[in-house]
Amino acid sequence: MEAGRLAGAELPSALPRLCRPLSALIRLLQLHAMWLGAMRVMQAGRTGSGDAGKQLDLLPRVLASPLPVLDTRARGTRFIQLSLRSVLNTPASTHMGFWSINPYVGCEFGCTYCYARDTHRWVMERADGRTGGQAVGVSGESSKYVSAEPQGLAGKPSARPPVRLPAWEAFEKEILVKSGVAEVLGRTLKPARLAGQSLVIGTATDPYQPAERRFRLTRRILEVLRSYHGLSIEIITKSPLVTRDLDLLQALSQQNEVNVNISLATADPRLARRLELRSPVPAARLRALRRLTQGGVYAGLIVAPIIPGITDDWAGLARLMEAAKEAGARYVIGSALRLGPTARRRFLPVLEREFPALYQRYRRHYAGSDMASRSYQDALTRRLNALRQAYGFAGDEASKRRRQRLEAAEHSDKVVDAAEQSVLL
């Protein structure tokens, strides 16, 4: 018993000596297990199995910030905020004979033939390829997607959904809203840089599409321009909403050259429904044209696009000329259909369904170029000139200048030799 007590009393002091061999054994077993694990990993790497050989992703990847959705429509359209460092497109970047500005990218009207679908596709592709929220906008503009508190929603920014729409559909369902366009324009517009060239609002989207009722970006642009003198300002729109800003257009006209181009492809409402389901009816656009001209605003009709075999007939063009004359239009200009890759994916199925006899002819004609052939354009110009002469528009010098500028812009793209394309007329 005494010996047991003595042994028990000495046991704590003896424990370190007794545990050393045991600790060494445990450590040896651990090293052996690690060696076996390493050998298995090396063997897996040699055989190409599993994730062997890959570096562990210890740090989370930095993803681009989501695009905040400012508003939605019942039909699925989302309005996505886009904040820009610059908003003016130069003639050098667009290969057009004028400067341009677009408050939106994409359009709710969603006309089946619209060439601007390709512009929207370029912007969205750059947005998807951005790093840290940086993107490159139209014509090389530097842009940044930023978070913003949406108005009229639940109170928190909503990210653009991960579902990717086809490019032709995204054009009319993912509308980019340049929220700070007026403020950036006010900081960056230098009239001397324009060198007498026009500043055109709405070359790649309609500045008076329904979204303008809420966001009022086009009106804010006009308010900024009101403080300048000696500018040449043009607007292109299908919407009678332009008459909302009649007061501003009148004020601008007192110190600048201002003209509004009302776009209308056909005066036939049934034909218009087949080509541009959600655009304002022709009669509403003609009423807007009349109200502008009666209000003293220099305005005219732009027949664009003229769709080969569908809206280029003598009777249809003559009806447009007559309607423009009655509305007090100062000029009528027009250009043939331009059909880029993305626009083609939207328009050709509609053509096959609504005008099947033209489908194969269009596929052949536009196979090598976005533009109608030079021979077709020349024939169309002769037809328009004859009709302008008949309806009293031919003598308008301003109309001639606008027509020449438009034709020069249209011909700036690659044009396939007439022998390679059949004339649609």
Secondary structure as GFF3:
##gff-version 3
##sequence-region A 1 425
A	DSSP	alpha_helix	2	47	.	.	.	ID=ss1
A	DSSP	beta_strand	68	72	.	.	.	ID=ss2
A	DSSP	beta_strand	78	81	.	.	.	ID=ss3
A	DSSP	beta_strand	83	84	.	.	.	ID=ss4
A	DSSP	alpha_helix	91	94	.	.	.	ID=ss5
A	DSSP	beta_strand	99	101	.	.	.	ID=ss6
A	DSSP	beta_strand	104	105	.	.	.	ID=ss7
A	DSSP	alpha_helix	117	128	.	.	.	ID=ss8
A	DSSP	beta_strand	134	136	.	.	.	ID=ss9
A	DSSP	three_ten_helix	138	140	.	.	.	ID=ss10
A	DSSP	beta_strand	142	144	.	.	.	ID=ss11
A	DSSP	beta_strand	158	159	.	.	.	ID=ss12
A	DSSP	alpha_helix	167	173	.	.	.	ID=ss13
A	DSSP	beta_strand	174	177	.	.	.	ID=ss14
A	DSSP	alpha_helix	181	188	.	.	.	ID=ss15
A	DSSP	alpha_helix	191	194	.	.	.	ID=ss16
A	DSSP	beta_strand	199	201	.	.	.	ID=ss17
A	DSSP	alpha_helix	212	215	.	.	.	ID=ss18
A	DSSP	alpha_helix	217	225	.	.	.	ID=ss19
A	DSSP	beta_strand	232	237	.	.	.	ID=ss20
A	DSSP	three_ten_helix	240	245	.	.	.	ID=ss21
A	DSSP	alpha_helix	246	253	.	.	.	ID=ss22
A	DSSP	beta_strand	257	263	.	.	.	ID=ss23
A	DSSP	alpha_helix	269	275	.	.	.	ID=ss24
A	DSSP	alpha_helix	282	294	.	.	.	ID=ss25
A	DSSP	beta_strand	298	306	.	.	.	ID=ss26
A	DSSP	alpha_helix	314	326	.	.	.	ID=ss27
A	DSSP	beta_strand	332	336	.	.	.	ID=ss28
A	DSSP	alpha_helix	341	354	.	.	.	ID=ss29
A	DSSP	alpha_helix	356	365	.	.	.	ID=ss30
A	DSSP	alpha_helix	374	391	.	.	.	ID=ss31
A	DSSP	alpha_helix	397	411	.	.	.	ID=ss32
A	DSSP	three_ten_helix	418	420	.	.	.	ID=ss33
###
